[in-house]
Amino acid sequence: MQTFSTLARQFEERTISAASLLRSAREQAERSVDLNALAFADWEGAQATAQQCDAARAAGQALGPLHGLPLSIKDLYPVRGMPMHAGTRAALPAGTLDQALLVSRLRKAGAVIFGKTNMHEIALGSTGENSWTGDVKNPFDTLRQAGGSSSGAGVAVATGVGVASIGSDTGGSVRIPANFCGVTGFKPSHGAIPLDGALHLSWTCDHAGPLAASVADCALLFEVMAARSLAVTRTARAPRLGVPTAWLNGRLAPAVRAHFERTLERLTRAGAQLVDVATPLLPQAARCFTTIVQAEAAWTHRAALLQGGAGFSPSVLAPLQSGRQIAATDYIDALRMRAAIAAELDAVLAGCDALLLPTSAVVAPLRGQLHVEVESGPMTVREAVLGQTLPFSLVGVPALSIPTGLVDALPVSLQAVGARGADAALLGLGQWLETQVGQRLQPPARP
């Protein structure tokens, strides 16, 4: 994985070109085809675009911030000239745009969009296992989950199939594959990146976000997609960081706990002030989230469900059918609880620069695995993985996943959660955290 700053220097030195970068992405895609990262690729069309980028650079024309960089897009965003299936065989709702607004912004900034990435069916899951398109496999161990639902995006970035990828995050779908694949993932504040044209799972919780090699790369991609300048700067002082100790008690696998504690010790030595924060409502987040997401997903896919749900796999059809049965009073109760959790987190984040916790309670589980062991005993994979990330999608605050090392030869990450709307501050802090505890992880070489 190369960062944008490294690539910019190589462009300046003329040691690379847009065409050579794309060629490298294609070679990596062919080398890692068994990992199943890509749902669709238009290499010829992308090559023509890359050649245009190189000609513009040679002519001294004004260049966009992403000029010539090859990117992939999760297969729930429409991309002009490419099919969209969202990992399902069911009929999708009619879209309003032939290209998502964020994709148009990326292209306008000079990005070379070469393909779509595989995903958990309709984004309703966190494992990357898909009975229609095949499982996306973890690049560190193909027997393990790549995470979801932006599974292919995480694998693509980790293996060099392009320099970055765009995912979506309803309950952790950017941060979980970023964690399991050893890359950086950023979920911004709710609504910061427009979702015009995207296939919704839950409009209350849906976010768009980038996966890339570094925090700085995620920041630039965010600026382009959000159409705003953040003026991100590294924090000028040692930060005050909150740790939800009581909530984490019993939730983590012992090896992940030990790694997290070592990470906190390193941050303390770097001057960070760590404070224990109380979050008594967080245990309510998972139930609240499930009610909202299932109800809204069932509404989004109501036409297909009214026709019997043909084309949805059983594991996705079941929660959609459950969503159709949720009473309006239960949905409203969940929205009211969401507001209470949001108020609690807003108050906590007003007193510190960010919350810190592991992105996942466990390392990537085996594909097909349903339960894992944590400090308190057996826990479902869904709770151990999604439970660490969903509260922050639920309430719409920004969250960043930074790889910090390996446990049992598998990536683990630190999750930093910022105050609502404070995306620039969190990205600035993220660059400091990356400097102190971040690690650039590389999967085993493909044959």
Disulfide bonds with the S-S distance in Angstrom:
none
